[in-house]
Amino acid sequence: ETGVTQSPTHLIKTRGQQVTLRCSSQSGHNTVSWYQQALGQGPQFIFQYYREEENGRGNFPPRFSGLQFPNYSSELNVNALELDDSALYLCASSPPASGRGNNEQFFGPGTRLTVL
Amino acid sequence: GDSVTQMEGPVTLSEEAFLTINCTYTATGYPSLFWYVQYPGEGLQLLLKATKADDKGSNKGFEATYRKETTSFHLEKGSVQVSDSAVYFCALMRRDDKIIFGKGTRLHILP
């Protein structure tokens, strides 16, 4: 069974550019969540996708957007990059939700984005 | 809103010392509680979890007990090893399955 994978591993962009990060969910998982982890901080929830629809969003501006595909893989897009967007971006997948707040999320290794 | 507060690091211990990393939470209702570990250059790994009051999660010698009365979930290990050096995150999961993380505690174990 393949775990959660993310690509690319590292990425360097300049201010104002756009970036797309990719995530392949674990087999059997239909929910993908994205998190931003700034240096020295805990991960912050960006948004979650369930069956190709956004299912909740954290406190991030609209220039952070996403997609989920029929195979449940996902993309995170960030437009008009700012220096503060430099962070480790983590993707996590989870199986069909129980709705009781105990649905384990399995994390990928992350994509480290540096904005110059 | 929901939040998690954990002790600030870094925490430096000698090998075989006893470890405690404090974690308290604020939440509506009774969330599930987690400890995640992040080794250098890697993503997050679930270390242990507890889904209801008085549950004890355990894994790899680490333990944490869900204390509703003190809203705490402190991480403990009786004898740490150099290989335990990592960053540890306390987290809660809301009923809508969204995770709220603490800021993390960096642990250094000296041989």
Interface residues (C-beta under 8 A of the other chain):
Chain A: T31 S33 Y35 G40 Q41 G42 P43 Q44 F45 Q48 G56 G58 L90 A92 S94 A97 G99 R100 G101 N102 N103 E104 Q105 F106 F107 G108 P109 G110
Chain B: V4 P31 S32 Y36 E42 G43 L44 Q45 L46 K49 T51 F89 A91 M93 R94 R95 D96 D97 K98 I99 I100 F101 G102 K103 G104
